[in-house]
Amino acid sequence: MNDSAHNESAPTSASVARHAGVSRATVSYVLNGQAAGKVSAATQAKVKKAAQELGYVPHAAARSLRSGSSGLVLIAVPADTVPAFGPLFATFVAHFQTALEKYGYTGVLHGARADRSPQDTARAWAELRPAAVLATFGAPLTRDSVEILHRSGTRAVLSFGPPPAPGAHGITMDQEEIGAVAAAHLLSSGRRSLGVVIPQEHGLDSFSAPRLTGAQRAAAAFPGATLTPLPLAYTEESAAQVAVSAAHLDGIFGYNDEYAMLLLRALQDAGTDVPRDTALVGADDLLIARLLRPRLTSVRTRLPEPHEVAALVDRLVTDDSIRPGVRFRSTAQIEPRESSA
């Protein structure tokens, strides 16, 4: 086997400059996306061709040392709860990463270890010199951790879901409203004995607890209404047990569409007619929920689209005059279908 290719010196920006017949500064402008208004289109093409011919790739770590930050946008999640976020979050991340590329950023999913303090987690993020950090539910953000990121050169810190920590921007998702909208729909249709699914999977407490609180708040406005928490693991066996124990209920909020679909099958297997005996409501308004029979009523949450969040990130990175605060608040509405008719 010929290893000569591995022993050759890697091409440098100086190599590209010589090959293209331009200065190293020109190469830097072109390959770092800063050529607009400084380098002609013809010269940009010549530099890119030279880099391609030599097999040169800019060194991200070296670039971040020079500039103080990289082109990374960290999408921070708790390391041990990533699978719990489900298809809605996975779809958002995929589209968000694609949208970021149009602004010259690379979106990277990064887990936050549960055994680290918010400050230590922020230091771990800061070592990568991200241009921005988007912290989701459960990923720790405090005043001190935000300051650590800013001091290290991170231009924008955003929370996605919970209220923002001081110094950060926020896209807030009102979990209580989701529970309240679901319960209010069931109660308005005459149901008075409600159940609320509480997932037993690790990492979902920050979603399920406020949804239960919202449902309780809605039930308090209807005299005679009762509300029973229904612990449910994401297994057929657990769903079968809940279906039997919930036989006396006339309405159930299934936490989200996935848990509601699991419970729907178990209720039907137990001989419960949905919606005649028990109405059922999910959340997230997934396509598959609409393909069920009966079709699943669901709470739809309006959040900014991935391309809108990417545009916001770019604006916050490039304009440090924007004061921290909530940039967007979610809204929730019911999508009524046959499962709660």
N, C-alpha and C positions, 0 to 999 in steps of 0.2 A: 504493500500500500504506500502511495506517495504522500508524505506528510509535508511536502515543501510549502504547500499553500498555507498550512497552519503556522509555519515558521516565519513567513514573511511579515514584515512590520505592517501594522494596520495603517490604512491611509488616514491622514490628518487633514484639518482644514487648510493647512499650508500646502499640502499636496494638491488639494482641489484648486486653490488659488493659482498655483503654478500651471496646472493643467488647463485652466480656463483663461489664464492670462489676466487675472484681476487681483485686487488686493485681498488680504485676509478679512478686512473689515467688510468688503463687499460680500464675501462668502458668508460671513456671520449674519449680515442683514438678510440675505436671501434664505438661508437655511433655518433661520430662527423666526421667519415670518414677519420681518420688520422692514421689508424692502419697499413697501408702498411709498411713493413720493421721493424715494432716495435712489433707486436703481431702476434703469430702463427695463422694459419687458424682454428685450432681446438679450440683455446681459443676464437677467434672471434665468432665462432659458439656457444660456450657455453654462452658467454655474450649476444648475440642476443636472444638465447632461454630463458635466465633468464629474459630479458627485456620483452619478449613477454608473458611469464607466469605471470609476475607481473603486466602487463599492463602499463609499464613505457614508456613514450614518452619524449624525451629531450625538455627542455624549450628553445624556440628560443630566447626569450628576454634575458634570463640569459646568454645564449651562446654568444649573441652579445655583452653583457656587458664585458664578459671576453676577447673576441677576438677583439673587436672594430668594427666588422661588422657581418652582418648576411649572410645567404646564399641566400638572396633575390636579384633578378635583377628586378629593376623597369622599366617597359615599360611605359614611360610617354607620355600622350596625353592631349590635352586641354579637360577639363571635359565636355564642352558643345558641342563638335564637334565629339565625338566618333562615332555616327551613320553615320557621313558623309564620313568616310573612306572607306566604302564599303566592298564587299566580298574579294577582293584581300588582303586588310590589315588584315581582320579577319582571313583569311586562314594562312597568314604569322605568326600572333601572336600565333595561335593554334600550328603550327608546331615548332615555335621557343621555346615555353614553353616546349614542349616534348623534343626537342633537349637539352635544358638547364638541364633537369633532369639527363641526362647521365653524366653531369659534376658535379652533386651534388647541382645545383642551383634550385631555385623556381622562375619562372617568374610571376610577378604580374602586371596587368594593373592598372595604377594609373592616375587619372585625375588631371590636373593642373587647379585650379580655375582662371578664367579670371580676377578677381578683385584683384589678388595678384601680387606683383612685382616679377621679376625673383629671387631676393634674398630671399624673403619670401617663394616662392615656393621651392627653394633649401633647405631652413631650414626645411620645412615640409617633404621633401623627406629624408633629413639627419636624422630626428628623428627615422626613421625606420632602420637606419644603413645598407643601402643596400651595397652589394659588388660591384654592378655596376648599372648605370643608362643609359638607352637607351631612349633619348628624340627624339620624332618624330616631324613632321611638326607642328608648332604652339606652342609646349611646350617650355617655355622660357629657354634659355641658354645664359648666358653672362660670361665674364671673372670672375666677382665677384661671380656669382652663382656656377661656376665650382670650384673656390677656396673654397667656403663654403663646398661643397661636399667632396673635397679632405681632408680638415682639419678635417672633421667629420669621416673619415675613409673609404670613398668610394674609391675603388681602380681604377675603370675605369668609365669614363664618355664619352658617345658616342652620337653623333647626327645622326639621321637616316632621311635623306631627305635634310635639309638645310645645307649650309656650316658650319663646326664646329666652335664653339666659341673658343677663345684662351684658351689653356690648355686642350681641349677636342679632342677626336678622331672623325672621321667622315666617314659616308657612305653617299655620296652625290647623290641625284637624280636630274638630270638636267631637270626641268620642261619646260624651253624654248626649249630645244632640241625636246621634244615631240611635241610641237606645230609646230616647224619648219619642222620636218619630215612629219607630217600629211599634212601641207600646201604644201610643196614641191612636195609630191606625186600627189596631186590634180592639181597643176600648171603644172607639167611635163606631165600630160595627156591632157593638152590643156584647162583646166578649168581656167577662168579668173575672174569670179565674185563669190568670196568666202564669206561664212559666218562662224563665229566661235561662238559656243555655250558658253555662260557665265552662269553657274549655279547660281541660286538665293538663294540656301540654305546656311545658316550661316556656316562659317568655311572653305569654299572652295576657298576663295580669294587667299590664298597663293599658290594654284595650278592653278587656272584659269587665274590669271593675267599674270604670266610668260608664260603660254601656248599661250595666245593671243599675247604677245610680240614676241615670237618665230615665230608664224604664220605671223605676220607683217614683221618681218625680212626676212622671206622667200619670201613674196609677193613683197618686194622692189626690188628683183632681176629679176622680170618679168615685163617688160614695159606693161602698160595698165591694170595690175591686180588691182582689188579693193577688199577690205576686210571689211565686216560688222559684228560688234559684235551682237550676238543674245541672249539677256537675256532670260533664260528658267528656270522656276520652275519645279520641278519634279512632275508634275501633267498632266493628260490627257488634261485638259482644256488649260493649258499653251502651251503644245505641239501643240494643234490644232491651236492656235493663231499664233504661230511661223511658222507653216507649210504654213499658208496663206500669212503671211508677207514675207516669204522667197521664194515665187514662182518665183521670177526673178533670183535667184541665181543658178549657175550651179555646185557648189561644197560646201559642208559643213563639217567642222570638228566638231564633236559632243561632244567635251570635253573628254568623255570616252565612253566605250561601253554601259553603262547603259543609259546615256542620249541619245546616238546615237540610241539605240534600241527604246526608247520612241518616238523619233522624226521620226524614220523610219515608224512606224505604222501610225503616224499622217500625214506624207507626202503621204503615200499610200491612206489613207482615203480621202485626199484632191484631189486625182487624179493625183498626181505627180509620174512619173515613175522613180524609182531608179534602175539603174544609168543613164538611157537615158536622162532624164531631169535634174536630180540633183544627183551628186555623193556624197556618204556619207562615212566618215571615223570616227572610234572610237579610243579608246586607252584602253590598259590593256590586250587585246587579251583573253578575257574570253571565256570559252567553249560555253556558251549559245549563244554568238555572232556568233559562227561558225555554229550553228544549225538553224539560221534564213534563210529565203529565201527572197531576195538574201542574201547570206552569207556576213557578215560584214567585210570589210577591217578594220584593226586595227593596231595601233602602239604598238609594243611589247617592253617593257623596261626590259633590263637585269640588275638584281640586284643580290647580293649574295643570295644563298639559306639559309633558316633558320638554317640548321645545320652548314653552314659556319660562320654565324654571331655568333652562340653559341660558336663555337670553337674560334673565335676572342675574344669574351668576356672573356672566360676562360684564353686565352693567356695574355690579358691585365691585368686581375686580378692577375695572378700569376707572371708576369714579369714586374716590374715597371721600367725597363730600356728602354722600348719602348717609343720613343718620340711621343708626340701628333701630329696629322696630319690626312690627308685624307687617309683612308685605302682602299677605293673602290669608283670608280665613275661609275654611271650608263651609259649605252649606249641604244640608241633607234633605232629600225628599223621597216620598214613598212612590214606588212603581207597582201599583196594584195589579195582581193577576189572579188566576183561579184558586191558588192555594189559600187565599183568605177571603174568598167571595162569600 
